[in-house]
Amino acid sequence: MASKSRHWRSILGRKETGERFEEVSARSFAPTTLRDAQQRTLVARRRVRGDVRAALMQALDLIAGDRKILTVKDSPLVLPRFGNGSAPYSTASDFLEAVIHVLRNHGCGLVRVIDARTEAYPDPVDLLEICARTGCAVVDVREGPWVRVQIGGALGKVAIPRVAYESERLVFLPSALANPETRFTMGLALAQELLHPEERAVLRHVRREERMVELNLAVRPWLILMDARKALVSDEGGGKVREP
């Protein structure tokens, strides 16, 4: 088992295509305005009663209090989930659009949305249509540029887009989606959207649970906004969509 683990780790540590990535260390992030005086992460929950934008505003107001959490110099980078169908497999279109409006309301300049779509699921989120309508920028990370982040552990190092590595205002939009096979869920699983395609495939073979957690050492979101209007729950090895 140890030799097999070393085998997959060696694959993660090299590029078969000859492409060269800059080697970088995992970033250490300074405390942000989204922590309290004791540097504890702040969490808020609101029930959506028809108007998802209003519910998001209320949730952020609970966290931010009377202050704006962004400035005109900030350009938040939003990562939706691109899955094999509508919510909760992918970020709901109305939720993404509401997030863009809410971030602007909190004082930021340009909102950028990551494009990590695959050929299998060309546009489950209606990404291009939403960005054209709202005037936000689409950041296509599928062709890089990439950096290789040293994180240690079972993964050793991973390749992620430079723009995500450098962002100080990275916003995750995970779904309430549980994976019955590997027991990771929600925001932990969303980070794999940023992984280089060749390395994403390897991630699923050996010590998957451990590696999925370690991947989050390479990129840390500043804000997580989760849409739990629909949830996929485990059921005897499968999954069923529920509306809490």
C-alpha positions, 0 to 999 in steps of 0.5 A: 500500500505504501508503494502505491501511495508513493506512486500516485504522489510521484504522478501528482508531483510531475507534469507529463506534458512538459509544462513547467509551473512556478513552485510556491509555498502555501500562503499564510493569510492575515486575519480579515474583517470576517473574524471577531475580536478573538479571531474566530470565523464568523458564521451566519444562517438565513432562511430564504423566503422567496428573495435569495438576494435579500437573504444573502444581504441579511446573512452578510449584515449579521457578519459585517455589522454596520461596516462594509466588508469590501472596498472599491479597490477589492475585486472578489474572485467567485468560484461556483460549483460546476457539476453534472446538472442543476442545483445542488449538483451545480451552483443555482443560477439565481444564487450566483447572480444574487451573490454578484449583486450582494458583493457589489452592494458591500462596496467592491469594484469589479466582481470576477467569476471563475470559469472552470467548466468542463467539456462534459458539463459545458455551462450548468450554471448559465455562467456566460449569460449571467456575467454578460447581464451583470457586467462581471468579468469571467476568469477562465482558469482552464488554461492557466497560468498555474502555480505548484503549491507545496503543502506536504502530506499525502499530496505533497504539492498541487497545481492551481491557477495563479489567480486563485493562489494570489486572490485575497478575496476568494469567495466559494459557492459550495452546494449542500452536497454530500459525497456518500462514497468518501464522506467529504462535503460542501466547501471541502469538495469545492476546492477540487474545481481549481485543481489542474485537470490531470491532477484532479483525476489522480486525486480520486484513486488513493487516500481520497478523503485525506487528499481532499482535505489537504487540497484546501491548504493550497487555497483558502477562501475569504468568504463561503456562501452556501446555498442549502435550498436543495441538498443531496443527502446520503442514502444507502450508498446513493443520494437523494435531493431534499429541500430542507 
